[in-house]
């Protein structure tokens, strides 16, 4: 309908990102928090470069966050709903189906399921009905796990790539303890900003909010904290990475608890507390720096200008060696875009060729005097330089 170009691909993430903001507002109203907490939650998420990026990029993370918020909203909405056939059918179908559209929803379902069990803990009949719902979720997830997910989990390449993003609940040495601490801090940096004051505000109000829910609303405590806890457990088992983009979906849950904590502090009748909160909240929102994208574009992995450069300067017989992280971008622009480049002489590298070592075998045997290396990834410049140096060294051996 829209044509095969970038804006068509970005449309679904963009719509998802916009709907996330609406759902954050709706859920904030259901939490009965103070206006300052509500606007803090909304602005800190709306001005997050991480959220902005994945609301404008053709990847699944914005959609994961949207689906998370939909399920949390439905969970809160159905808190007092009767456990009848309609309830069973709706939740069984939604959970089993959405697992295939958003894998991280399994963590959210854990929170929803246990929160419903808590509410119905005195009714054996309703617990049996909920067991039917959970069976549908579990069956769907097991099929998904063994047909798709298990392959990635068993990949040595992916394990090595994400090794620094696996949390360790029981560190056995100082290095593991420091690694887990840094990872925890990085999660709070994604939630708020990178400054120490903002991290202290976020961590402190998160603890206060959690304690308040424990004392006053265990349903919401389970709904919000079980997904977070299960996410960290999965990471500790090296089944899920806490790399920022994969953790985007969980950020609103942190923010809701933080918002509850801010509200509790705000309700104390001490002007100095309100003043400190105002200052810290404003600093956090400003330091998030997402406002800069009102007047300058956010750019990552600009492949099209690079391919245009290749088209203008490359001899037709020159081989293009496509780094494995660039394969999707290269294939899209070369073959599927509305104005494809249609290069013919190229080589698509596999994961095992990510550092250029295999070029010695896959390229040198072609007795080429030169070739082009196409890289498309948000690597630091130093890593790009290392890849190029490795390629040059291997090719000249």
N, C-alpha and C positions, 0 to 999 in steps of 0.2 A: 504493500500500500504506500509506504513512504519512500521506497527506493533503497537500494543496497549501499548505504553509506554510513558514516560514523554516527550521525545524529539518530538514525533509526536504531542502531545498536545501543546507544546510550539512553534511549527513551524509557525502557523498563526500569533500569536502576534509578533514573531521575524521578520517575513517578513514585517509586518505592521510597526514595529519600524524602520527597515532599510529604507523602502520607505518614512517614515516621514522625514528622513534626506535629501533625494533627493528632496522632495517637498519643504522643507524649503529653500534649495538652489535655486530652480527654482523660488519660490515666492520672495525671496530676490532680485533676478535679476530684476523681474518685478517692484519692488518698487524703483529701481534706487537709492539705498543707497550706502554709501561708503563701500569699502572693509572691513574696521575694524568693521563696524556694521554687515556686512554679516557674518563674521567669529565669531563675538561675539554671534550672534543669534544661529549659528550652534553649536558652542562648548558648550555654556551654556545649550543647550537642550541635546546634545549628551552625556554630562558628568553629567546629572541630575540623581541621584540615583532613583528618582521616575520614570523617563522615562525608565531607564535601567531595573528596576524591572519589569515593566509591558510590556516591550518588550521581557521578558524572562519568563513570568509567564502566566499560562492558565486562563487569565481573559480578559475582553472585552476592557479595558481602552486604550491599545495601538491601537487597531482597531478603537475605537472611534476617537482617535487623527488623525489617517491616513485618515479616511473618512472626518473628518473636513477639513483637508488640501486639499483633493481632491476637495471638494465643493468650498472652498475659491479660489483655483486655477482656477476652471471652471468659477466661478463668475467673476474673474478678466479677464479671457480670453474672456468671452462673453460680456464684457462691451459695446462694440460697435456692437454686433451682431444684425441683423435684427430680429424683433419680428414676425416671420412667423410660419407656422404650425410645421416646424421641431423644432424650438426653444421651442414652447409650449409643444409639445409631449415629447421632451427630458427632460425638467425641471420638468414637471408634473410627469412623470414616475420615474425619478431619486429620486425626493424628497419623493414621496408617498412610494416607495419601500424601500429606505434607512432608513426611520423612523423605520422600523421593524428590521433592523440590528444594528442600533445605535440610541438609544432614544435621546441622547444629541444633535443630528443633528437638532432638532427642533429649538434650539437657533441660529444655523448657518443659517438655512433657514429664520429665521426672519430678519437677517442682509442682506442676499442675496435678499430677496423679497423687503425690503424697499429700498435697494440701486438701484434696477431696477426701482422701482416706482419713485424714485428721478430722474433718467435719462429720464423716459418717462412721466414726470408730465405734459407736454404740449400736449400730444397726447392721446385723449380719446379712440381712437381705440386700441392703444397699451396697455393702462391701462385695457381695457376690456379683452384683451387677457391674460394679467398677472393675472387678476381676476380668469380666468379659471385654471391657474396653481395653484394659492393659494387655490382654492376650492378643487383641488385634494389633496394637502398637508393637508388641514384641515380635510377633510373627512377621510383620512388615519390615521391621528393622533387621531381623536375622537374615531375611532374604536379601535385603540391600547390602548388609555387611559381607555376606559370603559371595555375592555375585560381583560387587564393585569395590567396596571399601577395603576389604582385606588385602587386595593386591597392592594398594598404596601403602597400607600399614606395614607390609612385609618388605617394602622397598628400602634397601640399604641407602640408596641415594637420598631419598626423602628423610630417612631417619638422621643421616649425617647433616643434611641441610637444616633440619629443625632442632638439632640436638641442644642448642643453647636456649631453646624456647620450651623445654620440658621442665616443669616444676618438680621439685623434690621435697616431699613432705617430711621425709626422714633422712636428712643429709648425714653422711657418714664422715665427712671431713670439712675443714674450713672452706675449701674451694667450693664444694657443693652448697654449703650454707650461704656463702656470698652470692653464688649464682642464683639461688632461690630468692634471696632478698632483693637482688637487682631486678629479677623478673617480676616480683610483686610490686616493686616501685614503678616499673615500666607500665604495668596495668593501670595504676593510679595516674600515671602521666597521660595515658590515653584517655582516661576518664576526665581529668581536669587539664592542667598544663604542666610544664616541666619544672616550674619553680618550687623550691622547698616549702614556702608558705602555703601554696595552693595544695600541695600534696598533704601537708599537715592538716589543712582544713578538710580535705576530702576524706582522709583516713580517720580523723577524729569524729567528724559528723557521721561517717559510715558506722563506726562503733556505737555512737549514741543512737542512731536510727535503728540499728539492729537490736540494741537493748530495749528500746521503746517498743518495737514490734514484739519482742519476746514477752514483755510485760502486758501488752494490751491487745495484740492481734496476731495470734500464732498462725492463722491461715495465711496472711500476707507474709509473715516471716518465712514460712516454708515455701511459699510461691516464689519469693524473690531470692532467698539464700540457697535453696537446694540446687538450682541450676548453676550458681556460682561455685558451690562446693563440689558438685559432680564434675564440673569442668576442670577444676584443679586436680581432682582425683584422676580423671582420664589423662591429664597432662603428666601427672606423676607416674602413671603406668605407660607413658610414652605412646598413648593412643590419640592424643590431640595436642596440637602445638598452640602455644600462647603468643605466637607472633601477632603483632597488633591487628593486622587485617582480619585474621581468623577470630579475633576476640571482639570485633566491632559489635556483634549482635548482643553481647552481654553487657555492654556499657550502659544502656538505659536502666538495667536493673540496679547497677551500682548507683546511678544517679537518683533513682527513686528513693533508695535507702538514705542516701546523702541528703536529699531534699527533706525527708522526714526528720533527720538529725538537725538540719538547719532550722526547721520549724520549731523543734523543741527548744533550741537555744534562743530563738527569736522571741519566744513567749515568756522568757524570764523578764521581770520588770526592772531591768538594769540598762540604762541608756548606753553605758560603755560597751556592753555586749553587742547591742545593735550596731553601734558605730564600728566596732572591730569587724563584725560580719559584713557590713556594707563595704568596707575597705577591701577585705579579702576577696569578696565575691567580684567586685569591680576589677581588681587586679587580675583575678583568674580569668575573667571573660576577656579582658584586654590582652593578656598574655597568650591566650589561645590563638590570636592572630588570624583567625579565619576571615576577619573583615577585610583583609588585604585583597581578597579575591573579588571584591566589588569593583576594584579599579585595575587589577592586573590578572591575566589569565593563569590558571593552574595548568601546567604542562608536564606530562610524563610520557616517556617512551614515544617520542615523535618520530614514527617510522617512515611516514610518507615523504617528508623532505629528504630523508636519507636515500630512499629508493629513487627519488627524482634525481638526486646527485649521481647515483649509480647509472641511471639511464643516460645521463648526459655525458659521462666521462668513461664509462666502461666499454671496452671492445667486446663485441658480441661473443667471441670465443672464450673470453675470460670467465673462469668459474667463480661462482658466488658460494662461499662456505657459510651456511646459515647456522649460527649458534642455536643450541636447542631451545633456549628461552625465547628466541625470536621466531620460532617456527610458525606459531599461530598468526602473528602479525604479518610475516612474509607471505604465508599462504593466502591470507585474506586480501592483502593489497595486490598480490600477484595474480590471483585467479578469480576472486569473488566480488571485489569492489566494483561499483558501477563503471569506474574507469581503470581497469586492471593494467598492470605493467607488462604482464605476460613474458617474464624472463624464462628462458628455457634451460640454460646451462647453469644449474645450481645443485648443491648437495645439502640435504637436511640432516644435521647432526643429531645423534641420540643423546640421552641423558649421560651415558657413560663417556661421552666426548665433551662434557661441559667445560673442561679446563684446557682444551686444545691438544692434549697429549696424543689423541688418536689421529690427529691431522697427519702425523708422520706416515701412518698406514693408508688413510683414506684419500690423501691428496698427493703425497710425494710420488706414489706409484704412477700417477698420471703424467709425470714428467713435465709439470707446468713451470713456466718461468715466473709467473705471478698469479695471484688470485685475490679475490675480495672477501673480507670477513665482515659479515653482517650481524651486529649485536643489537638487541632491543630489550633492555631491562633497566630497572632503576638501581643498577649497581653503583656504588661509589666510584669516583674516577680512578682511585687506586686499584680497585679490582679490575676495571676495564683495562687499565695499563698492564696489569699482571697477565690477563688473558692474551692480550696482543703480544707481549714479550714471550709468553710460552709458545704461542703459535709461531712466532719468528724463529725461536730457538729450535723447535721441533722441525720446522720446514727446512731449515738450513743445515741440519745434521746430516 
